[in-house]
């Protein structure tokens, strides 16, 4: 089994551990406020600049393309240099880039500032995931990951709801300015926390009697390519993230066009759905941890089950229902959409060398953002332009079914991959 030291073993106090967790939570919250606030501003920006739905979707996709481009080099800094310093620098960059959005005068300028937000956010998810995997023992990892990821729906809900409200009263540029500063403050605080030391990249060879040896570049490549459960996990993320991002970006527009309600009200309705992930994430993490104790393959079986259930709820809502009945059905989606994430994220940490954890999740981020998150706004936007928003939303469950099958396949390899992971204890920095 993966044997990673708990906070007590590497001499961080419980108070310090949860203080770091609180800062990581706040940074992820502001990350998603800054990232998603633009979605509720679409109608206002479209009215001023005459943008199409495809161009509006590009404002979201650009963030994810920047993340894809920079996540790997930033994650190498996280694993090989300093987690806390890299996180602090990233958070400050994305906060200032969000502030810059308020001063744009043209679509290309706004697109450029959105790209800068992505550069700042590039390695945060891998960095935070790696830190939490070291802070907490394996029996608590999924639930803590679930609690940490609650910041995503909270940040998304606040971003979507607050953006529409501010734009309606004071203009869409003010929305960017208001949300930029708090993240920068938390970023500065993060420079002063304690962290564990950088983990050496060494491996134990059973045929070698001289002890662990330094890993070569080919050893690192083999670490990823010879771990089937990790590969299937990364692929499984694609459909889930595609579906979630498509819902977050286009559901406010869907409600506005199909029911005729104001944009601000549509944004608030979607915010209420997104906020239900505060149930799905911790509940999913807790159930996955409980099941993992009895069956290690539950790390991927649980995501498979919750993903297929989510597909059923979305398919039923968009294909057969309207109005209040549809919205009540989508409440199930609000809970299930994120329930897969805690266990699936931890899977990327447990079956890889402890010194490669940030890099491992960065690979997952590249895959899910390049093929999932970045494509969803454009693909759904293009289908909406051609066939209407109803048709566009109705195809989303297909991606979830494929992801569920990938998670299920990966579960057959999980126990074997977990048992072969290098056992290295973590040490607190001086």
Secondary structure, DSSP 8 states (H G I E B T S, - for coil): ------TTTTT--HHHHHHHHHHHHHHHHHHHHHHHGGGGGHHHHHHHH---HHHHHHHHHHHHHHHHHHHHHHHHHHHHT-HHHHHHHHHHHHHHHHHHHTT--SHHHHHHHHHHHHHHHTTHHHHHHHHHHHHS-TTTHHHHHHHHHHHHHHHHHHHHHHHHHHHHHH-HHHHHHHHHHHHHHHHHHHTTS--B-----EE--TT-SS--EE--HHHHHHHHHT-HHHHHHHHHHHHHHHHHHHHHHHHHHHHHHHH---HHHHHHHHHHHHHTHHHHHHHHHHHHHHHHHH-TTHHHHHHHHHHHHHHHHHHHHHHH--HHHHHHHHHHHHHHTTTTHHHHHHHHHHTS-GGGHHHHHHHHHHHHIIIIIHHHHHHHHHHHHHH-HHHHHHTHHHHHHHHHHHHHHHHTTHHHHHHTS------B--
